[in-house]
Structure formats: C-alpha cells, structure tokens
Amino acid sequence: MGTRRVAFVLASLLCGGVAHAGPKEDIAAKTKEAYENYDGMDYAAAKKSLDQALVIAKKNKLDKDPLVAKVYIALGIAAHANSDMDSAKLAFLSAVQIDPKSRLEAAYKSPEVTKMLEEARKEGAGGDI
C-alpha cells in the first residue's frame, strides 16, 4: 500500500471513518431521523427531516424509488399525528402511487392510520372511496 493511501485511510479513520455513501443512504438516514423525532413527539422536526429526504430524492431523480414511498409513509404518519389529515392523505396517496404495496411500520400502526392508507390505496388504484 502506498504512503498516500495509508495516510488517506488513517485520516479517514481519525475523522469518522466512513466516506459519503450516497443519496439513498442519505434518504434512509433522514427517514430514520424523522422517526426518532416522531417518537419524541416533535412532529415539526420529523416533517422537516422528511422534506429534506424528498429534496434529496428529487435532486437525484429518485422520485419513483420505493425508498421514497417509505418517506411518504412516514410523512403521512407525522401529518396524521399533527392532525393534518389532508397532508396525511396526500402523503399516503403519493406513497401508494410509487409502491402500491407500501406498508406501515408495525410500531406506527393504528386503526385510523391504517384505514387512511387503505383508502389512499383504493383511490390510487382508481377505486371509489
């Protein structure tokens, strides 16, 4: 191994060790951060993290990636918790348009949220609600 490579590896380890992974990893990290904020009942911070994830997705042309459907699911959950039913419905509809099999994480299921997601699924498929 060359001297420069050894210096780079050592510098990387001393500075935190991991190189930038990519937009999908950034989106996943923002989504995880949002769920942590949600768990702390900071719904505004959760929404902010999810909006940032959507900006990353759009910037990197990942708008239709199934990972982004998960962002919309989280956004719907946060909007519902914040009593913003219109935004929750729109987020769930966006999720099922990207991935019709979008699901709620078990820890965030409730009868109301599940019903709203199922209604969005029917609407997204062209069914009547």
C-alpha positions in Angstrom: 0.0 0.0 0.0 1.4 3.4 -1.0 2.2 6.1 1.5 -0.6 8.3 0.3 -3.2 5.5 0.5 -2.1 4.7 4.1 -2.3 8.4 5.0 -5.8 8.6 3.5 -7.0 5.5 5.3 -5.6 6.8 8.6 -7.1 10.3 8.1 -10.5 8.7 7.3 -10.4 6.6 10.4 -9.5 9.6 12.6 -12.2 11.8 11.0 -15.1 9.5 11.5 -14.1 6.8 9.1 -16.9 6.5 6.6 -16.9 8.2 3.2 -20.2 9.7 1.9 -22.4 6.7 1.0 -24.8 8.3 -1.5 -28.3 9.7 -1.9 -30.3 6.6 -1.0 -28.3 6.3 2.2 -28.9 10.0 2.9 -32.7 9.5 2.4 -32.7 6.5 4.7 -30.8 8.4 7.3 -33.3 11.4 7.1 -36.2 9.0 7.4 -34.7 7.3 10.5 -34.1 10.7 12.0 -37.7 11.6 11.3 -39.0 8.5 13.1 -36.7 9.4 16.1 -38.2 12.9 16.1 -41.7 11.5 15.8 -41.0 9.2 18.7 -40.0 12.3 20.7 -43.3 13.9 19.7 -41.5 16.6 17.7 -43.7 16.3 14.6 -42.4 19.5 13.0 -38.8 18.2 13.2 -40.0 14.9 11.7 -41.6 16.7 8.8 -38.5 18.8 8.3 -36.3 15.7 8.0 -38.8 14.0 5.6 -39.0 17.2 3.5 -35.2 17.1 3.3 -35.3 13.5 2.3 -37.7 14.4 -0.5 -35.4 17.2 -1.7 -32.5 14.7 -1.9 -34.7 12.3 -3.8 -35.8 14.8 -6.3 -32.3 16.2 -6.8 -31.0 12.7 -7.5 -34.0 11.7 -9.7 -35.1 9.1 -7.2 -38.7 10.4 -7.0 -40.2 7.0 -8.0 -37.9 4.8 -5.9 -39.6 2.5 -3.4 -37.4 4.1 -0.7 -39.2 7.4 -1.4 -42.6 5.6 -0.8 -41.3 4.9 2.7 -40.6 8.6 3.1 -44.2 9.4 2.1 -45.5 6.8 4.6 -43.5 8.4 7.4 -44.7 11.8 6.2 -48.3 10.6 6.4 -47.8 9.2 9.9 -46.3 12.5 11.1 -49.1 14.6 9.4 -51.7 12.4 11.0 -50.2 12.8 14.4 -50.2 16.6 13.9 -53.9 16.4 13.0 -53.2 17.5 9.4 -55.5 14.9 7.7 -55.3 16.4 4.2 -51.5 16.2 4.2 -51.6 12.7 5.6 -53.9 11.6 2.9 -51.8 13.2 0.2 -48.6 11.6 1.6 -50.2 8.2 1.7 -51.6 8.6 -1.9 -48.1 9.6 -3.0 -46.6 6.5 -1.4 -49.0 4.1 -3.0 -48.6 5.7 -6.4 -44.9 4.9 -6.1 -45.3 1.5 -4.5 -48.8 0.1 -4.3 -47.7 -2.4 -1.6 -46.5 0.4 0.7 -46.9 -0.6 4.4 -46.9 1.0 7.8 -44.2 0.0 10.2 -45.7 -2.1 12.9 -44.7 0.4 15.6 -46.7 3.1 13.9 -49.9 1.3 13.0 -53.2 2.5 14.4 -56.7 1.8 13.1 -57.1 5.4 11.9 -53.8 5.5 10.0 -54.3 2.0 8.6 -57.7 3.0 7.3 -56.3 6.2 5.7 -53.6 4.2 4.0 -56.1 1.7 2.7 -58.3 4.5 1.4 -55.3 6.0 -0.4 -54.5 2.6 -1.9 -58.1 2.3 -3.3 -58.0 5.9 -4.6 -54.6 5.3 -6.1 -55.9 2.2 -7.9 -58.8 4.2 -9.3 -61.3 2.7 -6.8 -64.1 4.7 -5.2 -63.9 5.7 -1.6 
